Amino acid sequence: MGLEEPSGVNLKSLRIAFFTGHGKSAPDANIVKAVQSAAKVLAEEGSPSEEKCLPGFDLIDPILSVINAGDGGEYYLNLLRRYGTTRMHPDTVALLLRSRTGVAPGRKYAEALLNWDQLKESASKFMDTVELLICPPASAAAPKHGGTHEMDFSYSYLFNLLGWPAAVVRVGTTAD
């Protein structure tokens, strides 16, 4: 199916699902409010919406811990070298250290690939009932440019693993 002209989309015919948390880590109140607000605006336009969570968040960590460490961190190290990165965020350093010691045996790697297939299958079945999904991109609002703070990106990781197109749409500003 090709992309349609956005102005021709009938909002009343879109089946929309939304969720504000996935049970692993709760997003902050600003993120919850933003997701609920976006769903409410579409509902006011006549789009039927239902609060239900895309399945598979419980499989992210087991899959990524094996896949990311499958080469002992060489992929990430090559990227850092290629782009001349010499200063790394502590989370990046921690990922690289885990990757160095976390190479999985073949059986565990095969299990991660099977879980990945299961994830794709259950997510596809979910999306057979929905045309638009509204959810947090992360557990907190983006930091100011150049800044950092603790955030859970598992909301986005799922879409990365699925290989699905996704867009983050700014819907507000926080006090920070």
C-alpha positions, 0 to 999 in steps of 0.5 A: 500500500502506498502513502496517501495524501494526508489531507485525504485521510478520514480520521473517523475511519482510523482505528487508533490505539494508545498507551502511556506505559508498558509495565517496565518503567513508567513515563513521567507525568508530562509524557503521560499527559502528552500521549493522552492529549494526542489521543483525546484530540483525535477522539474529538475528531471522531477517531475510535481509540482504545487504550491498549499496549503493543505486546513485546516489551518483555522481550526487548532486554533478552533480545538486545542483550544477546544481539548487542553483545554478539560481536563483543562490541566491535560494531559499536567500537567501529562506529565510534572510531569511524566518527572520531568519537573520543568522549562517551556518555557513561551509558555508552561505556557501560554498554561497551563493557557489557558487550565485551563480556557478554558474547552469547553461546550459539544456543542463547543466540538462536533463542534470541533470534526466535524471540525476535521472530515471536516479537515481530509476529505478535506485533504484526497481529496487534497492528492488524487491528490498528492503523495508528499507535500513539505511545511515549518515545521514551520515559521522559521529555528530551533534554536540552541540546547537549544535556543528558538525564536518565531516560528509558528508551525501551519504548523506541527500542521496540520499534527499532527491533521491529524495523517499523517506521515511527515518528516522534511528534512534539506535542508540548513543552515541559518546565525543564 
